[in-house]
Amino acid sequence: MSIRNHIYFASDFHLGSYPYESSKQRERSIVSWLDSIKSDAAELYLVGDIFDFWFEYATVVPKGYIRFLGKLAELADLGVKITLFKGNHDMWMFGYLEQELGATIISDELELNLNGKSFYIHHGDGLGPGDHNYKFLKKIFRSKACQWLFARLHPNLGIGIAQRWSKHSRAASSAEEKFLGEENEWLIQYGKELLTKKHYDYLIFGHRHFPYNIKLGNNTQIINLGEWINYLTYAVWDGEELRLMNYEK
């Protein structure tokens, strides 16, 4: 029997994004990856934008994702601890996935200590310099008043509006993004600022759709997890080393 001692990190699946045929194919790849790690995974961290849209009404959740949610349920039943971060596309998670999967839901950042190493994890939206319009909208979207008003919409209308919006999102494009250089990557700039206040051995982000693994100084490693539209990338911690990997079926 394999020893469960690996911790996995992935983000930005954007399940449900337009075109929907591509989303279904991506879901199968994700399920295949989850199946490949189930024998040694102790924990799984999904660092935001797992769904291209998610809203939990009192008795309704968006349809679809059966294969993916079923695989998460299998992992949970095997004893894998699952942690889900709210991203900018799926910030309206409430209690459903906690109840069904026993998952932990993280709204913003999470600090961990694993085997004597310190981790800082955040989806990455609204961090770093600039993007003031989104930072303002994020406060509105996360407000209880906005969530209450959206819940008053019939699911056919509310989810329909969200699906039309997603057709124009970044995830709907198949174009690969490019690394902008350390001085222009806002999450790297945020990481450097963070390290002036406290040391972390590892900084892990999603949101930025380009995967990278960079050393900040001599003692900190910053990883962006990329996405599963083009790159199929994830990170794995084996107790000693954090690696950015590419999944190949």
Secondary structure, DSSP 8 states (H G I E B T S, - for coil): -----EEEEE----BT-SSHHHHHHHHHHHHHHHHHHTTTEEEEEE-S-SBSS-B--SS---S--HHHHHHHHHHHHTT-EEEEE--SSS-B--SHHHHHH--EEESS-EEEEETTEEEEEE--TT-SS--HHHHHHHHHHTSHHHHHHHHTS-HHHHHHHHHHHHTTSGGG---------TTT-HHHHHHHHHHTTS--SEEEE-SSSS-EEEEETTTEEEEE---TTTT-EEEEE-SS-EEEEE---
